[in-house]
Amino acid sequence: MAVEEGDYVEVDYTGKLTDGTVFDSSIEEIAKESDAYDEEREYAPIGFTVGEGKLIPGFEKGVIGMEENEEKEVEIPPEEAYGESGEHPLAGKTLIFELEVKKIG
């Protein structure tokens, strides 16, 4: 069963800049290796309903069509992430996400 809009999914991810710098990960080991570790955070797959707009658009679009346990890398341009400009530290940046759908439904 492939992910469709409206599905609840749980996804492990690692977010990188185009130079390979890791800025976030749901995987504790990767966060620790890359200095993106936050000891107050719980490391686990992120759960969300596709299409509700709770995550950046490129992330949500990236999981559509994926199967459970499938891994994929997606490149998200600024307009599908945090915008071309603005206050967010990742505004104006192209983001690379390594995604793995852990659960559908």
Secondary structure, DSSP 8 states (H G I E B T S, - for coil): -B--TT-EEEEEEEEEETTS-EEEES-HHHHHHTT---TTS--S-EEEETTSSSS-HHHHHHHTT-BTT-EEEEEE-GGGTT-SSSSSTTTT--EEEEEEEEEE-
